[in-house]
Amino acid sequence: MTSILKSLKYGSFLIIGDLMVDEYEIGSVSRISPEAPIPVLDFTKRVRKPGGAANVAMNLAGLGNQVELVGMIGNDEAGQWLKNYLSDHGVGITGIFYAENRPTIRKVRFSSTQQSILRVDYENSDQVETSLAMKIASFIEQYLQKNSVDGVLISDYNKGLIFNHDISNSLIQMINTMKGMPILRGVDTKKSSKDLRMFEGFTFIKPNIHELTKSVEMNVSLDTNLLEACRKYLEISHAETILVTLGEEGMFHFNGDSGIHVPTVAASVYDVTGAGDTAFAVIMQSLKSGLCWEDSMRLANIAASAVIESRGTQYITKSELNRRAEIVKLTQPEYFNS
């Protein structure tokens, strides 16, 4: 295990995707409203954290990598907060553009110390405007020409930036040009079926088990149709390999010929928000460092186990990854030998 962690090297990554702010309105509930049978939340504090592609960027930066983030935000207070927060935490923000007539995506969760009560989403998921898509595509092209990049990550929450309905979209054309680049290319996408073809040639594509099930229209679980479903998903997307996140059952990687399952590690699940972003980031850095898929998945599982034990979106750091790995070494010594 120690040798695996020592093998984790820093890299330079370009992240493209949907930027979000995860907001938590936290308080206590001790009474029911006289106006309607709903709880009254006595507000205590507000917590904000980067979400979506911004959370992927935070994870890679937290692990010590050079990171440039590309996406769009609204010209509003939440968007400015997000840019400032990312910059303060070492994430490059030159590729973040303001979008007119749409807000910064915010997912606002109202919760007490006991439970979540309500989530309100503020977003516009319409296709990105042509002029803005051209600016973003131009930035990506120039950045790749001027900078040495180890990997490109696409974090696609299907919120309008990565849009395939218009084949003349300059951003989609830019993604297509990446197929011939000698770099790692990973994509975590909410798209299904026909829209997956835009990620042809990517090193790997990362659906969760529910997204896989929806895309292949099959009943899929770890023990049912998993190999067949992965093979069909690769036929649809034309990606090189597929990584399926299985929640509490770990991860499964399939390269077109064979698959490997790595179970998760023990953790006290508090909030799974953002765990997929953390796993995505760790997988990319591990592959860049030359680790095999099995060891990469083990590290990603350990990282995910750390973030799900906290409220809301969290990001991993190298020191925390080392600490969690030591805990696994003591409590589950067979994990790296299984």
C-alpha positions as MATLAB code, in Angstrom:
seq = 'MTSILKSLKYGSFLIIGDLMVDEYEIGSVSRISPEAPIPVLDFTKRVRKPGGAANVAMNLAGLGNQVELVGMIGNDEAGQWLKNYLSDHGVGITGIFYAENRPTIRKVRFSSTQQSILRVDYENSDQVETSLAMKIASFIEQYLQKNSVDGVLISDYNKGLIFNHDISNSLIQMINTMKGMPILRGVDTKKSSKDLRMFEGFTFIKPNIHELTKSVEMNVSLDTNLLEACRKYLEISHAETILVTLGEEGMFHFNGDSGIHVPTVAASVYDVTGAGDTAFAVIMQSLKSGLCWEDSMRLANIAASAVIESRGTQYITKSELNRRAEIVKLTQPEYFNS';
ca = [
       0.000    0.000    0.000;
       2.796    2.421    0.905;
       4.426    1.879   -2.476;
       1.125    2.577   -4.215;
       0.724    5.926   -2.435;
       4.335    6.851   -3.163;
       3.649    6.138   -6.831;
       0.980    8.850   -6.930;
       2.600   11.678   -8.905;
       1.427   15.216   -9.532;
       0.127   16.129  -12.962;
      -1.504   18.852  -15.022;
      -5.189   18.488  -15.821;
      -7.812   20.374  -17.814;
     -11.368   19.956  -16.514;
     -14.384   20.848  -18.648;
     -17.921   20.695  -17.362;
     -20.926   21.999  -15.493;
     -20.036   24.289  -12.595;
     -22.268   24.375   -9.535;
     -22.541   25.775   -6.045;
     -23.754   23.351   -3.382;
     -25.384   25.398   -0.646;
     -26.599   24.223    2.751;
     -29.078   26.177    4.851;
     -28.717   24.598    8.269;
     -30.828   25.075   11.374;
     -32.992   23.365   13.935;
     -36.606   22.228   13.821;
     -38.728   22.321   16.945;
     -42.176   23.202   15.652;
     -44.637   22.858   12.804;
     -45.813   25.907   10.895;
     -49.344   27.115   11.766;
     -49.780   28.033    8.083;
     -49.322   24.491    6.723;
     -48.236   21.068    8.041;
     -44.559   21.714    7.345;
     -41.564   22.063    9.687;
     -40.180   25.497   10.524;
     -36.389   25.668   10.140;
     -34.803   28.106   12.572;
     -31.789   29.177   10.529;
     -28.338   28.770   12.116;
     -25.764   28.979    9.322;
     -25.143   28.807    5.585;
     -22.397   26.623    4.100;
     -21.265   26.845    0.478;
     -19.066   24.436   -1.441;
     -18.045   23.995   -5.102;
     -20.081   21.322   -6.871;
     -20.132   19.472  -10.176;
     -17.009   19.980  -12.290;
     -15.822   22.511   -9.713;
     -15.734   19.731   -7.106;
     -13.671   17.540   -9.446;
     -11.235   20.447   -9.786;
     -11.068   20.903   -6.011;
     -10.207   17.230   -5.560;
      -7.387   17.279   -8.101;
      -6.022   20.534   -6.695;
      -6.272   19.128   -3.178;
      -4.136   16.194   -4.289;
      -1.431   18.626   -5.401;
      -2.079   18.801   -9.137;
      -2.077   21.780  -11.491;
      -5.673   22.291  -12.544;
      -7.396   24.543  -15.068;
     -11.196   24.602  -14.968;
     -13.411   25.403  -17.965;
     -17.125   26.134  -17.767;
     -19.748   28.816  -17.382;
     -21.377   30.668  -14.505;
     -24.017   33.333  -14.220;
     -23.092   36.971  -13.737;
     -24.288   36.874  -10.157;
     -23.098   36.767   -6.565;
     -22.952   32.957   -6.421;
     -20.810   32.802   -9.537;
     -18.386   35.385   -8.191;
     -18.166   33.487   -4.906;
     -17.353   30.294   -6.802;
     -14.581   31.916   -8.852;
     -13.016   33.475   -5.773;
     -13.185   30.245   -3.777;
     -11.633   28.182   -6.547;
      -8.856   30.699   -7.109;
      -8.098   30.832   -3.378;
      -7.713   27.032   -3.393;
      -5.295   26.839   -6.303;
      -7.664   26.112   -9.204;
      -7.087   27.965  -12.480;
     -10.171   30.006  -13.388;
      -9.165   31.686  -16.656;
     -11.446   29.262  -18.516;
     -14.568   30.191  -16.558;
     -16.889   32.381  -18.643;
     -19.953   34.406  -17.719;
     -23.191   33.310  -19.388;
     -25.838   35.939  -19.934;
     -29.476   35.206  -19.153;
     -28.778   32.202  -16.949;
     -27.907   31.903  -13.267;
     -25.004   30.103  -11.696;
     -26.291   26.599  -10.971;
     -27.128   26.361   -7.271;
     -28.407   23.354   -5.390;
     -29.723   24.663   -2.088;
     -30.378   22.093    0.616;
     -32.333   22.898    3.765;
     -31.535   20.617    6.665;
     -31.572   20.258   10.407;
     -29.016   18.352   12.413;
     -31.292   15.331   12.143;
     -32.261   15.226    8.482;
     -32.541   16.924    5.109;
     -35.849   18.687    4.585;
     -35.848   20.137    1.087;
     -33.605   20.817   -1.927;
     -34.206   23.715   -4.308;
     -32.358   23.832   -7.659;
     -31.676   27.120   -9.422;
     -30.558   26.382  -12.962;
     -31.079   26.803  -16.686;
     -30.190   23.612  -18.574;
     -30.797   24.968  -22.066;
     -28.075   24.482  -24.660;
     -25.156   26.860  -24.287;
     -25.373   29.879  -26.594;
     -23.407   29.506  -29.838;
     -21.250   32.557  -29.181;
     -20.287   31.329  -25.716;
     -19.594   27.799  -26.981;
     -17.201   29.302  -29.527;
     -15.365   31.287  -26.828;
     -15.014   28.211  -24.630;
     -13.868   26.012  -27.526;
     -11.321   28.634  -28.546;
      -9.976   28.820  -24.994;
      -9.595   25.030  -24.802;
      -7.788   24.907  -28.150;
      -5.344   27.649  -27.174;
      -4.770   26.184  -23.713;
      -3.902   22.754  -25.113;
      -1.543   24.359  -27.628;
       0.320   26.422  -25.028;
       0.372   24.044  -22.055;
       1.532   20.527  -21.347;
      -1.482   18.573  -20.128;
      -1.493   15.036  -18.726;
      -5.221   14.552  -18.886;
      -8.586   16.034  -19.811;
     -11.619   15.363  -17.639;
     -15.174   16.071  -18.755;
     -17.679   16.348  -15.924;
     -21.022   16.430  -17.704;
     -24.097   16.822  -15.539;
     -26.226   17.444  -18.628;
     -26.822   21.089  -17.720;
     -26.342   22.624  -21.164;
     -22.595   23.014  -21.662;
     -21.851   19.651  -23.328;
     -24.730   19.518  -25.789;
     -24.892   17.074  -28.699;
     -28.109   18.039  -30.451;
     -26.228   20.481  -32.664;
     -23.392   18.709  -34.491;
     -22.003   22.074  -35.627;
     -21.449   23.093  -31.995;
     -17.834   24.262  -31.815;
     -17.379   22.863  -28.306;
     -18.399   19.370  -29.451;
     -16.040   19.694  -32.406;
     -13.265   20.599  -29.960;
     -14.007   17.487  -27.892;
     -13.808   15.401  -31.054;
     -10.299   16.699  -31.788;
      -9.100   15.352  -28.432;
      -9.465   11.778  -29.654;
      -6.103   11.868  -31.363;
      -4.197   13.495  -28.518;
      -1.683   11.344  -26.584;
      -3.232   12.182  -23.203;
      -5.632   10.584  -20.735;
      -9.250   11.412  -21.468;
     -11.929   10.619  -18.910;
     -15.626   11.474  -18.881;
     -18.264   11.315  -16.178;
     -21.578   11.954  -17.888;
     -25.303   11.882  -17.170;
     -26.078   11.364  -20.858;
     -27.481    8.111  -22.147;
     -27.820    6.111  -25.357;
     -27.254    8.037  -28.620;
     -25.620   11.081  -26.989;
     -22.779    8.946  -25.626;
     -21.177    8.668  -29.076;
     -19.604   12.119  -28.674;
     -17.119   10.521  -26.245;
     -15.750    8.079  -28.790;
     -12.112    7.216  -28.145;
     -12.009    8.450  -24.538;
      -9.726    6.449  -22.242;
     -12.689    5.644  -20.023;
     -16.277    6.617  -19.411;
     -17.734    6.506  -15.885;
     -21.445    5.856  -15.381;
     -22.867    4.760  -12.070;
     -24.934    1.583  -11.939;
     -28.221    3.476  -12.366;
     -26.976    5.395  -15.420;
     -25.641    2.181  -16.935;
     -28.991    0.471  -16.404;
     -30.855    3.340  -18.060;
     -28.533    3.524  -21.064;
     -28.539   -0.180  -21.951;
     -32.179   -0.766  -20.913;
     -31.300   -3.872  -18.943;
     -31.684   -5.047  -15.370;
     -28.124   -4.639  -14.104;
     -26.417   -5.321  -10.784;
     -23.049   -6.641   -9.660;
     -24.371  -10.183  -10.052;
     -26.763   -9.672  -12.960;
     -25.899   -8.795  -16.595;
     -22.970   -6.545  -15.625;
     -20.492   -7.777  -18.252;
     -23.110   -7.765  -20.991;
     -24.281   -4.283  -19.988;
     -20.729   -2.908  -19.998;
     -20.048   -4.424  -23.404;
     -23.228   -2.861  -24.787;
     -22.380    0.524  -23.213;
     -18.982    0.523  -24.910;
     -20.628   -0.361  -28.217;
     -22.913    2.664  -27.807;
     -20.276    5.140  -26.652;
     -17.197    3.816  -28.480;
     -15.086    4.742  -25.439;
     -12.023    2.565  -24.850;
     -13.047    1.261  -21.416;
     -15.829    1.693  -18.865;
     -15.675    2.260  -15.118;
     -18.918    1.596  -13.262;
     -19.360    2.952   -9.751;
     -21.494    0.576   -7.709;
     -22.110    2.572   -4.538;
     -21.610    0.408   -1.467;
     -20.403   -2.460   -3.679;
     -17.341   -0.603   -4.979;
     -16.292   -0.262   -8.621;
     -16.092   -2.383  -11.759;
     -13.804   -1.782  -14.736;
     -14.279   -3.423  -18.133;
     -11.804   -3.052  -21.005;
     -13.875   -4.728  -23.697;
     -12.497   -8.192  -23.027;
     -12.415   -8.707  -19.273;
     -13.535   -6.992  -16.116;
     -12.295   -6.509  -12.593;
     -14.315   -5.746   -9.476;
     -12.830   -3.899   -6.498;
     -15.031   -3.793   -3.372;
     -15.436   -0.654   -1.326;
     -13.926   -0.092    2.100;
     -15.842    0.179    5.338;
     -17.193    3.656    6.061;
     -19.936    5.369    8.019;
     -22.086    6.812    5.265;
     -23.346   10.281    6.106;
     -23.733   11.969    2.722;
     -22.738   10.534   -0.671;
     -22.907   13.942   -2.408;
     -19.780   14.447   -4.516;
     -18.280   11.003   -3.885;
     -18.324   10.255   -7.616;
     -16.384   13.465   -8.307;
     -13.729   12.434   -5.797;
     -13.425    8.968   -7.304;
     -13.153   10.468  -10.802;
     -10.300   12.757   -9.754;
      -8.339   10.036   -7.950;
      -8.719    7.599  -10.855;
      -7.324   10.175  -13.293;
      -4.316   11.034  -11.145;
      -3.636    7.341  -10.438;
      -3.705    6.401  -14.126;
      -1.476    9.372  -14.947;
       0.962    8.054  -12.321;
       1.133    4.700  -14.081;
      -0.914    2.691  -11.593;
      -2.952   -0.226  -12.883;
      -6.720   -0.066  -12.890;
      -7.052   -2.285   -9.826;
      -4.798   -0.122   -7.636;
      -6.373    3.055   -9.029;
      -9.818    1.816   -8.040;
      -8.633    0.887   -4.558;
      -7.299    4.397   -3.962;
     -10.490    5.918   -5.380;
     -12.593    3.793   -3.026;
     -10.524    4.926   -0.037;
     -10.859    8.580   -1.082;
     -14.620    8.222   -1.563;
     -14.954    6.606    1.868;
     -13.453    9.750    3.400;
     -15.788   12.264    1.765;
     -19.018   10.360    2.436;
     -18.423   10.614    6.171;
     -18.958   14.377    6.109;
     -21.998   16.513    5.431;
     -22.279   17.730    1.867;
     -19.721   18.041   -0.892;
     -16.136   17.448    0.246;
     -12.825   17.170   -1.539;
      -9.883   14.911   -0.774;
      -6.307   15.995   -0.047;
      -3.177   13.889   -0.298;
      -2.642   14.027    3.481;
      -6.206   12.854    4.092;
      -5.833   10.101    1.498;
      -2.673    8.942    3.271;
      -4.425    9.032    6.631;
      -7.398    7.038    5.382;
      -5.114    4.501    3.716;
      -3.338    3.960    7.032;
      -6.695    3.328    8.692;
      -7.551    0.759    6.014;
      -4.145   -0.862    6.515;
      -4.884   -1.298   10.221;
      -8.556   -2.247   10.037;
      -8.706   -4.103    6.700;
      -5.168   -5.429    6.115;
      -6.398   -7.783    3.424;
      -7.820   -4.972    1.255;
      -4.718   -4.402   -0.877;
      -4.085   -8.125   -1.193;
      -7.576   -9.325   -2.073;
];
